[in-house]
Each structure stands twice: as C-alpha cells, then as structure tokens.
Amino acid sequence: MMQRRSAARQPHIPLVPKRTVEQQDIQALHPARQRLANHRTATVCQIRGLLLDRGVAFGTSITRARRMIPEILNDMTNELTELARDAIAELWDLLCDLDRRITSFDKKIAAVFKASPTCQRIAKIKGAGPKTATAILAAIGDGKEFRNGRHLAAWLGLVPRQHSSGDKQTMLSISKRGSQHLRTLLVHGARAVVRTALNQDDPLNTWGNDLRERRGYHPATVAVANHQP
C-alpha cells in the first residue's frame, strides 16, 4: 500500500511495460535452462567430492569431468568399492541426462534467435551471442522505456554505486540491481571481448586494453559489459 501511494505521488516514474507473449515464452527458456545448469554443476561437485574422499582427483572444468569420470568408473584398479562405484555411476547417469536436457534448451534458444531479426541485430554487439540476445529481448523488448544505453546499464546493475559526503564522491562496486541472469551473460561476453582484445586495434578493443592496463582485468571486464548496452 505504501509503495502504491509513493508511486502515485511520483507520476514521472515510468511504468514497467507489459511483456508480450513472445517475451514470456523466451523468458521461460532461460531460467529453466539455468536451473538445469546449476543442478549439473552441483552434481559434478558432488561426484568430485566423493572421489576426493577416496584419493581420486581430477580438474575442476566440466569438460575434464566428462572425460575423467567414465575412465575412473571403468578403472577396476582404483580404491572405489562396488557400492561407491554404483553411487557415482548413478550420479554420472544424472549428469548425462542433464547435459541432454540443457542441449535441448540450447537448441530451442538457437531457434528463437534464428527466427528473430531483433536478436540478430543485438548479436552484432561484441560479446553477445544467441543466449545474451534472446535474454535481452525477453527482458526489455524494444527497449523504448530506456532513454539511452546508460539507463539500461543502470537498470542492469552495471554502474558503480556512489557514496557522497560533502563535496567528495566515492565510486564503489557495481550496484548489481536488475536481472542477475542477464547481467551475468553480459559480463561473460565482455570477458571474452577483453581476453581477445590484445591483438586488435579497433576503438572498442583499444579502449578496453587501456582500461585493463590502468585498472586491471576484472574492472575492465565490467566496464566493457557496461559499454555493451
């Protein structure tokens, strides 16, 4: 009730636009896929923990896990008991099923991306692929409620928080408001841009390289993510 009264007293605040059926459909794909991806990560961590308890270790990447777990299960000379081997085999079957389901969602997202001219325009931004493009379309539609890219970056939580005292303004870490999923996708895309920028001399990469030298890799990554919208 208090929030409604506050909004009524501030008519200049823009209303949240109603999402279209297309946006709702696309938005259903992303959290469902992310739930499966989180479950997959948890499953890999559980398998790794069970194997570490028995002195068997492998690298942290999921690619390494896919390669090593079947080899470990088929190696009858290690210290796994029959009961432990069966338990880990069940978790491995779960991991394979999660991979299959995630791949199915990836295909659905790719189909949406291929059929949407808007998504293909968004993907022309460096660091933006089908997942990022479809997530942006689902979240903001045509983006008319934002006056410029800076407002969109603020809505996504990619701008620094500020602390003011008298005439002194201190910039803090980013606010992390808005959609965590979309912000994460933009940061991952920006990380790829920063990582591959060293051998390129176009304006964006030159700016990113200069920022990386002055501020470091992670601040440069967030700055590039801020620059993308």
C-alpha positions in Angstrom: 0.0 0.0 0.0 2.8 2.4 0.9 4.5 1.6 -2.4 1.4 2.4 -4.4 1.0 5.8 -2.6 4.6 6.6 -3.2 4.2 5.8 -6.9 1.0 7.9 -7.2 2.9 10.9 -5.8 5.7 10.5 -8.4 3.9 10.3 -11.8 7.3 10.9 -13.6 8.4 7.3 -12.7 7.9 5.2 -15.9 5.7 2.2 -15.7 7.0 -1.3 -16.3 5.8 -2.3 -19.7 3.7 -5.4 -20.1 5.7 -8.3 -21.6 4.4 -9.8 -24.8 3.6 -13.5 -25.2 6.9 -13.8 -27.2 8.9 -12.3 -24.4 7.2 -14.5 -21.8 7.9 -17.6 -23.9 11.6 -16.7 -24.3 11.9 -15.8 -20.7 10.6 -19.3 -19.7 13.5 -20.9 -21.6 16.3 -19.1 -19.8 15.5 -19.7 -16.1 14.6 -23.4 -16.9 18.0 -23.9 -18.6 19.8 -22.1 -15.8 18.1 -24.4 -13.2 19.4 -27.4 -15.1 22.9 -25.9 -15.4 23.0 -25.2 -11.7 21.9 -28.7 -11.0 24.6 -30.0 -13.3 27.3 -28.0 -11.5 26.1 -29.3 -8.2 26.2 -32.9 -9.5 29.8 -32.5 -10.8 30.8 -31.1 -7.4 29.2 -34.0 -5.6 30.9 -36.5 -7.7 34.3 -34.7 -7.3 33.8 -34.7 -3.5 33.0 -38.4 -3.4 36.1 -39.2 -5.4 38.4 -36.9 -3.4 37.4 -38.8 -0.3 38.9 -41.9 -1.9 42.0 -40.2 -3.2 40.9 -39.8 -6.8 41.1 -36.2 -8.1 40.6 -34.5 -11.5 40.4 -30.9 -12.8 37.6 -28.5 -12.0 36.4 -28.0 -15.5 33.2 -29.7 -16.6 35.0 -30.8 -19.8 37.6 -32.6 -17.7 34.8 -34.2 -15.6 33.1 -35.6 -18.7 36.3 -37.2 -19.8 37.6 -38.4 -16.5 34.5 -39.8 -14.7 33.9 -42.7 -17.2 37.6 -43.6 -17.1 37.5 -43.6 -13.3 34.4 -45.8 -13.2 35.9 -48.3 -15.7 39.2 -48.5 -13.8 38.9 -51.5 -11.6 42.3 -51.0 -10.0 41.4 -47.8 -8.1 40.2 -47.8 -4.5 36.5 -47.4 -5.2 34.3 -50.1 -3.6 31.4 -51.6 -5.5 28.9 -49.6 -3.5 30.7 -46.3 -4.1 31.2 -47.1 -7.8 27.4 -47.7 -8.2 26.5 -44.5 -6.4 28.9 -42.5 -8.6 27.6 -44.3 -11.7 24.1 -43.2 -10.9 25.3 -39.6 -10.5 27.1 -39.9 -13.8 23.9 -41.0 -15.5 22.1 -38.0 -14.0 24.9 -35.7 -15.3 24.5 -37.2 -18.8 20.7 -36.6 -18.6 21.2 -33.0 -17.5 23.6 -32.5 -20.4 21.0 -33.8 -22.8 18.2 -31.6 -21.4 20.5 -28.5 -21.4 21.4 -29.2 -25.1 17.6 -29.4 -25.8 17.1 -25.9 -24.3 20.2 -24.6 -26.2 18.5 -25.7 -29.5 15.3 -24.0 -28.6 17.1 -20.8 -27.8 19.1 -21.0 -31.0 15.8 -21.5 -33.0 14.3 -18.4 -31.3 17.5 -16.4 -32.1 17.5 -17.6 -35.8 13.8 -16.5 -36.2 14.2 -13.1 -34.6 15.7 -10.2 -36.6 15.9 -8.2 -33.4 18.1 -10.9 -31.7 20.4 -11.0 -34.7 20.8 -7.2 -34.5 21.7 -7.5 -30.8 24.2 -10.2 -31.6 26.2 -7.8 -33.7 27.4 -6.3 -30.4 30.8 -7.8 -29.5 30.4 -10.4 -26.8 26.7 -11.0 -27.4 25.6 -14.4 -28.7 22.3 -16.2 -29.0 21.7 -16.6 -25.3 22.5 -13.0 -24.5 20.5 -11.6 -27.4 17.4 -13.7 -26.6 17.7 -12.8 -22.9 17.8 -9.1 -23.7 14.8 -9.4 -26.0 12.9 -11.3 -23.2 13.8 -8.7 -20.6 13.4 -5.4 -22.3 11.6 -6.0 -25.6 12.2 -2.9 -27.9 13.8 -1.0 -25.0 11.8 2.2 -25.6 11.4 2.7 -21.8 15.2 3.5 -21.6 16.3 6.9 -22.8 19.9 5.6 -23.6 22.3 2.8 -23.0 23.5 4.3 -19.8 20.0 4.0 -18.3 19.8 0.4 -19.4 23.2 -0.3 -17.8 22.0 1.2 -14.6 18.8 -0.9 -14.7 21.0 -4.0 -15.1 23.2 -3.0 -12.1 26.4 -2.5 -14.2 27.0 1.0 -12.9 29.1 1.8 -9.8 27.3 2.7 -6.5 28.2 6.1 -5.2 28.9 7.4 -1.7 28.8 11.2 -1.3 30.0 13.2 1.7 30.0 16.9 1.3 31.8 17.7 -2.0 33.5 14.3 -2.1 32.1 11.5 -4.2 33.4 7.9 -3.9 32.7 5.3 -6.5 32.1 1.8 -5.1 31.5 -1.5 -6.7 28.6 -2.0 -9.2 25.1 -1.9 -7.8 24.1 -5.4 -9.0 20.5 -4.4 -9.4 18.1 -5.8 -12.0 18.3 -9.2 -13.7 21.2 -11.2 -12.3 21.0 -13.7 -15.2 21.2 -11.0 -17.9 24.0 -9.2 -16.1 25.9 -12.4 -15.8 25.5 -13.1 -19.6 26.8 -9.6 -20.4 29.8 -10.0 -18.1 30.7 -13.4 -19.6 30.5 -11.9 -23.1 32.6 -8.9 -22.0 35.2 -11.3 -20.5 35.6 -12.9 -24.0 36.0 -9.4 -25.5 38.7 -8.4 -23.1 40.5 -11.7 -23.4 40.8 -11.4 -27.1 41.4 -7.6 -27.4 45.1 -7.7 -27.0 45.9 -8.2 -30.7 43.2 -5.9 -32.1 43.3 -2.1 -32.6 39.7 -1.0 -33.2 38.3 1.7 -30.9 36.5 -0.6 -28.5 39.4 -3.0 -28.1 41.9 -0.1 -27.8 39.7 1.4 -25.1 39.4 -2.0 -23.3 43.1 -2.6 -23.4 43.9 0.8 -22.0 41.4 0.3 -19.2 42.8 -3.2 -18.5 46.3 -1.7 -18.1 45.2 1.0 -15.8 42.5 -0.8 -13.7 43.1 -4.5 -14.1 41.3 -7.3 -15.9 38.1 -7.6 -13.8 37.2 -3.8 -13.7 37.9 -3.7 -17.4 35.5 -6.6 -18.0 32.7 -5.0 -16.1 33.3 -1.7 -17.9 33.1 -3.4 -21.3 29.8 -5.1 -20.1 28.5 -1.7 -19.1 29.5 -0.3 -22.6 27.7 -3.1 -24.5 24.1 -2.0 -23.9 
